């Protein structure tokens, strides 16, 4: 399970399992990556729920 995040200058793929962590990124600053990690962790339950709803079709 993963999510993609996009910033003004780049993008990243973040794993949700087994823990939230960066899989890969291009063009994002350390600050942007930290912010993306924080936001994904903060909204992890909602993201997982949306993922499961989307892929259970």
Secondary structure, DSSP 8 states (H G I E B T S, - for coil): -EEEEE-SS-EEEEE-SSS-EEEEEES--HHHHHHHHHHHHHTHHHHHHHHHHHHT-
